[in-house]
Amino acid sequence: MSTSETEYLKGKASEEYEHGWYTDIESDKAPKGLSEDIVRFISHKKDEPEWLLDWRLKAYEYFEQLLESGHYPDWAHLDYERPDFQNMRYYAAPKGKADYDNLDEVPDEILETFERLGIPLEEQKALTGVAVDAVMDSVSVATTFKEKLKEKGVIFKSFGEAAKEHPEIVREYLGSVVPYTDNMYAALNSAVFSDGSFVYVPEGVTCPMELSTYFRINEQGTGQFERTLIVTEPGAYVSYLEGCTAPMRKENQLHAAVVELVAHEDSEIKYSTIQNWYPGDEDGEGGVYNLVTKRGICKGDNSKISWTQLETGSAVTQKYPSVILAGDNSVGEFYSVAFTKGHQQADTGTKMQHIGKNTKSTIISKGISADYADNSYRGLVKVGKNADGARNFSQCDSMLLGPDCGAHTYPYIESANPSAQIEHEATTSKVGEDQMFYCHQRGLGEEEALKLIVNGFCKEILQELPMEFAVEAKELLAIELEGSVG
Amino acid sequence: MALLEVKNLHVGVEDEDIKILNGVDLTLDTGQLHAIMGPNGSGKSTLAAVLAGREEYEVLEGEILFDGEDLLELEPEERAEKGVFLAFQYPVELPGVSMTNFLKEAVNSVREARGQEELSSADFLQYMRERAELVNIDADLTKRSVNEGFSGGEKKRNEIFQLAMLEPRLAILDETDSGLDIDALTNVAEGVNKLRTDERGFLVITHYERILRYITPDRVHVMLDGKLVQSGGKELATKLEEKGYDWVREEAAAAAAA
């Protein structure tokens, strides 16, 4: 790269994080630290049924065991300090009622917080065709369009409400895809999760609108541990999107979420993420540790689960949204753009587990790295011995925007069935001086040229996002690339 | 009036002890088309790259005036905005970037620099169709990503199409004719002829006399070892085609010895 381009790209790190402000609201907090009492405190605060508390306590016990025996999932290509679990808070809620029955009860400060994030909660102002659940720190503060969804029998509410109002469904599926024994952070989440979203789409129903949840960490020293569960009955369809932001903080905040998806036969779940947690400052101080377990199961024949993610935030990201392809002819997809700059690190990818016959999976991953950032793709394609006719296509492309960043690809393939067809393609490219010069020669400046090239690189992924959010995603990428203009 | 004046231009490669241009002098008036011919490695493409502002070359001496303004002071995109266009010898691919988006950005950025209003999407598409028709380019090409998966011939024709879109004051064609079959060559030549106007100058860099049968140059220059050593009318091109470059080399050596 020429000197001016290197300078320009270095300028990026100094760009300010757009969502770094903090809302001054009174909040109801648990004391710092983790113990059985804290688990009980959270469960009590949320007025939970006994079975759920029992489950939390079992998870807590398991977490303690993992902690004592030092079972940290630290095998990824990431370098960060292990979180101090006693030095953070596990529950914070905007003071007053933990959940609001209707939007009129939601305090103005909270409405304004989401308004500032570009997420108006008043329904008349909300994006048409998108129902929103807003989660601030540990609790869901508002869910829009509840009535309209109810007509169709679609349940979209906070996890806390669902556990009380639909215990039979929650109990059946909770931990069925990601058991608390899965890994340390899944165990921790199971013990202390505070809220999240619950979606249930009954048989034969196509959910009439996009569902979306916005997560916001507001309080200092608080971890965010949300849990999302989505179930589609036979023949149902739902498209769900989550977005995330946090204020700028000097300390690292832990975000350890669990997402479970269950698709019964002939049903489809499309799950999209726009992750923009605070990435830390230019020296790599602060930022969110985004250590998340996401997995779906295509339980029935002909079912489909599709993950699309745009990861631009967090100091550290470790997540592998995966699909267990149990039903025959089921389909799993993973489309990802991970953009890291400054001192950000990401180790992300997927696991496609082929169990049923004629199952198909597609993996397309795009990693973009700038400044001193490190970006790894890690993926496993596993074909069981009965998975006749399994097919996988994987494509992993990396783009480097400077001389000091890194891109890595770790594809793993385990096939126990000789009829499986597995294809893997990987490329690494540097945004070349040739490409930049070509654009300049046509009158485009540094920023315009880089935006065009990066957007082109990510096009296949961005077009997988629901239309309502594709524009937002493009803008977010553009913001990531600019500011920056030194 | 002189559109482009190159005076005693000496150029080397940044950080390396290599000299490529050794005192080039060239004056191109508006409305004129000059051809620069010469053997491989004589410095023709370097001259094109320096005019467009490629950074890895270092200007050691001399100056370049464009419309009387110092071109060397300008960034590559500023030169483009002022109306310098380079048809690349090896156009790069921009995967996923649609021709339409790319050209819209480019055209509007050039228009803005000229104090013209941005074109609306509808006007832009209409303009693009007209220009594609003018240079006889398949409109389907505009639906593809920039140069991605284009054949060699398509890439070169796409450069002429972009030239038609951006309407520069000075168009530099860097070996646009090389590697083209006869159909593609005549297509490119027709495009250039349609785009020749009194306000626009052309600098056509080529190895072969072939393209000059279709595009009549006002002047032909021969570059050898980084210098323009011969200049003449279009008959010079024919002579080069028949006799090769050896006689030029001999005459240049004799002149240097004298």
Interface residues (C-beta under 8 A of the other chain):
Chain A: S2 S4 G432 E433 D434 Q435 F437 Y438 C439 H440 Q441 R442 G443 L444 G445 E448 L452 I453 N455 G456 F457 C458 K459 E460
Chain B: A52 G53 R54 E55 E56 E75 P76 E77 R79 A80 E81 F85 L86 F88 P91 V92 L94 P95 G96 V97 S98 N101 F102 E105 A106 S109 V110 A113 S145 Q162 L166
